[in-house]
Amino acid sequence: MKFFEFGKENEKTLMILCGYLAKWSPGLMPFIHEAEKQYHVIVQAYDGFNEDEPQTVFKSVMDEARKAADFISEKLDGRVDVLYGISLGGMVGNEILLDRRIKVHTFIADGYTIMPMPNFRSELVKKLYIKCYSAIIYSVLTKHYGLLAKILGRTKESLSENFYTAASRQSIENSVESEIGYRYKFESFNMTDSYIFHGSAEITAARKVHRLKSQGIRFHHKVFPDTGHAELIHKDPKKLLSYIGRAYSMGDK
């Protein structure tokens, strides 16, 4: 795993947790160039989805979160001003918030997803599920961008810049296996000043957010019009950065 840093001279920290199957460069660079004017920006490149380390293999959300928490504890004295998780990065962020070594001022989950996680009593059924679902993901990732773009409310062009199409079958299988029986750590939203951002094209997002609020989970919710899944970071970096700044300022009140 690697962590890429920009704007080290700045006092406030902004740590970016990428989405599933996502590569951080070149897609995030326009946003990073804006953000590094104000923040010490740290980008976590997950094992298995990083062009700089093609030999690595993704294991699980919890494994990525543990490595990120170790980095924060050792390199940032255990403190992050803004923890910004994109899609799956929101789940990684949930896990980080529960680490007692870490203190986060503002947590933002952009494109936060609440997917029903499967569980199986039969080991044979579990193995079949992993193989079949992994094959579907691999096929969509490498051959059927149009379908993926439609599901996420994004354009094919934006996906080609942001998804790591060289991901190994083993990384994908590990990611699928790690989802089985996984419990979302929704309670971590209550541990800091938390936000969930969504694009208006994410048609099920409002219903999911309402469900979380009905469970007593505390967070602010922001919907971006005419925007797909976690798309504002690519579509309008300056606007997103302004919303992040406002969220951080609100946490000081």
N, C-alpha and C positions, 0 to 999 in steps of 0.2 A: 504494500500500500504506500502511496505517496500523498503528501500534502503540499500543494503549491501555494506560495505566499506572494502577496503584492502589497505595496504601500506600507511596508514595515515601519516607516517613520511615524505613522499615525497612531494615536493613543487608543482610540476605540477599535474594537475588533468585530468583524463580520465574518462568520464561518458559514460556508455554503456546503450543504449536503445534497449531492446530486440524486437524480431519479433513477428508477430501475432501468437497466440496460443503457444508461445515458453516459456519454463521454462529455467531459467538461470543456474541451477545446475542439473546434473553434467557436462553438455555439455560445458559450458564456463570456467570451472575451469582450464584446462591446459593453456588457454590463460591468464586468470586472474593471475595465478602463475607467468607467465613470465612478465606480465605488471606491477605487483605490485613491481617489482624490480626497476622500473623507475618512476612509477606514483602512485598518490593517486587514486585508482580505485573505482568508484561508479557504482553499477549496480542497475537499477530500475526494480523491480519485479512488473509487472502490476497486478492490481486487477483482480481476476477471473482466473489468470493463474499462481498462486504462491502456491506451496505446503505448504509453511509456513502459509498461510492464506486461507485455503480452503473455508471459509465462505464468502469471498469477491466476488463481482460481477463486471465484466468489464462493463463500461458504454460507453466510446467513446475515440477516439484518443485525442480530445480536453480536455477531463477530465484528462487523463493521463499526457498530456503536461502541463496542469495547475499545477498539483501536483508536477511534476518535476521542473517546474519553481519556485514554492514556495520553494522547497528544496534548489535549487541553490541560490536563493535570501537570504534565511535565514541561511543556513549552510555554503555556499561557498562564501559569500559576493558578490553574483551576477555574479561570473566569473568562466568560465570553459575553460581550455586550449584546450582539444580535446573532442568534442561531437561526439560520434560514434553511429550511428543508424543502426540497422540490419533490413533490409526489412521494415516492418511497422514502425520500429523505425526511419526510415528516415522521415516519415510523422510526427511523434511525434517531431522529431528534427526541422522540418520546423516550427511547431507551437511555439516551444520554442524560436527560433531565433527572432520571431516577438514580443516577450515580451520585452518591453523597459527596464525592470529591469536587463536584462541578457546581458552579453558580452561574446561571444565565439570567441576564437582565430582561431580554425580550426574545420570545420564541415565535417564529412564523412558519406555519406549514402551508406551503403554496401548492394547491392542487391536491390537498389531503384526501386520500381515498379510504373508504371503509368497505373493503371487500370481504365477503364471508369466507372464512378460512375453513378448509375441509378437515375432517378427521376420519380415520378408518380403523376398524377393529381387525380387519383381515390384512395380513402382511402382503398377500398376493394382490389384493385390490389396490393397496397402497402403491406397490411397485408398478402396476399397470397404469395407475393414475399419473405417476411421476413421468413415466416414459411417454404416454400419450400427450399429456399437457405440455411437456417440454418440447415435443416434436412440433406441436402447433405453434408455440412461441417462436421456436427457431425458424419455422417456415414463414411466419408473419414478419419476423425481424429481417430475414434475408431476401424474401421474395415478394411479399405482399404489403408494401408500404401504404398503398391506397386504402386498404381496409383498416390498418392501424391509424392512419391519419383521420379517417372518418370517425372511428371510435373515440379518439381524443379531441376531436374538434380542431385539428391542426391541418396545416398544408403539408403536402409530400416534401416540398423543398425544405421546410424547417426541420422535419424529422431526419432528413438525410444528413444534416449538419450535426445533429444532436444525439443520435443513437449509435451505439458501438456494434456494428454489424459483424465484427470479427469475434464476438463472444463465443466461447467454446460451448459445446453441448454439455460438458460437465458443469460449467458455471451455471447454465440454465437449469440443469437437473437439480443441482444443489439448492438453487433459489426456490424451486418448486417444492422440494422436499422440506426445506426450512419453514415453509408456510403452513405445513400440515400441523394442526393443533396449536398454531401460534395465537397468543392472546394479545390483542391491542392494549397498549398502556395508556388508555384515555385519561386516567387519573393524573398523569404527568402534566397535562395542560393546566391543572390547578396549582402547580408549583411555582409558576412565574407569570409574568404578563404575557399572555398567549394570544395568537391570532391565527385564523384560518382564512386564507385567500382562495378564491375560486374564479374561474372564468365563466361567463354567462352561458357558454356553449356546453359546459359540463352539466347536462340536464338533470342528473340525479343528485347533484351536490347539495341543493337546498334541503331536500328531504333527509339526507344523511346528517347534515348539520343540525336540523331541528331535532332529530333523534338524539344526538349527543347532548344538546341543551336540556332535553327532557330528562336526561339521566343526571343532571346537576353538574355537568362539566362546564367550567368557566373559561370562556374565550371570547374574543371579538371576531366578527365575521365581516369580510369585505368581498363583494362580487364585482368583477371588472367586466363592463359591457363589451360585447363584440369580441370576446377573447376566449380561446380554447384552453385546454388543460395546461396549466403552468406556462402560459404563452407570453405573458407580459414581459418577462425577463428578456425575451428575444425581440418582442414587438416594440416595446418602448422602455428601454433601460432607465432613462432619466425619470420617467413617471413612477416606475416601480421603486426606484431609489428614494424618491420623495415620500412615497407611502411608507417605506421602511423607516425613514427618518421621523415621520409623524408617529408611527407606532412606538418607536423608541422614546420619543419625547413624552407621549402619553403615560408611559410607565414610570416617569419621574414625578407624576402628579399624585 
